[in-house]
Amino acid sequence: MSDWISVAEKLPPENKIVDTRIDDGKYKRNEQPLKRRGNLWYQPDGSMYVYYTPTHWRWPEGEDT
């Protein structure tokens, strides 16, 4: 599995499902697959966006690109 990438360093491509999480250096939380469209992050099916911005992302297992 790939390493986590900070969204401050590099954003994932739009409309690609990636693993995301919030990591503030003390706690890791909200780990889930999401896809980005502009500044918003959506559930994989695109039905709704989440009310936070992940701090880190990575390619799902088997999809290192």
ZAMARGU-4260 file (C-alpha; in steps of 0.2 Angstrom, whole numbers, plus 5000, padded with zeros to 4 digits):
<rodrens>
0) 5000/5000/5000 | 5006/5017/4996 | 5012/5031/5008 | 5000/5045/5014 | 5002/5061/5004
5) 4998/5078/5012 | 4985/5088/5002 | 4996/5103/5006 | 5009/5095/4995 | 4999/5087/4981
10) 4981/5085/4978 | 4974/5069/4970 | 4967/5070/4952 | 4949/5075/4951 | 4935/5062/4951
15) 4947/5047/4956 | 4943/5038/4972 | 4957/5038/4984 | 4959/5034/5002 | 4958/5049/5014
20) 4960/5053/5032 | 4963/5068/5044 | 4980/5067/5053 | 4984/5081/5064 | 5000/5073/5071
25) 4991/5067/5087 | 4976/5058/5080 | 4971/5049/5064 | 4953/5049/5060 | 4939/5050/5047
30) 4948/5037/5036 | 4937/5033/5021 | 4937/5033/5002 | 4932/5049/4994 | 4934/5058/4977
35) 4939/5076/4975 | 4929/5089/4963 | 4937/5106/4964 | 4938/5111/4983 | 4925/5098/4988
40) 4927/5080/4993 | 4913/5068/4989 | 4907/5050/4994 | 4913/5038/4980 | 4896/5037/4972
45) 4895/5056/4971 | 4879/5057/4981 | 4885/5070/4994 | 4901/5079/4999 | 4909/5078/5016
50) 4909/5093/5028 | 4928/5093/5030 | 4944/5093/5020 | 4955/5078/5022 | 4973/5082/5027
55) 4981/5066/5018 | 4977/5054/5004 | 4984/5039/4995 | 4980/5027/4981 | 4969/5013/4986
60) 4978/4996/4987 | 4982/4989/4970 | 4980/5006/4961 | 4997/5015/4964 | 4998/5028/4950
</rodrens>
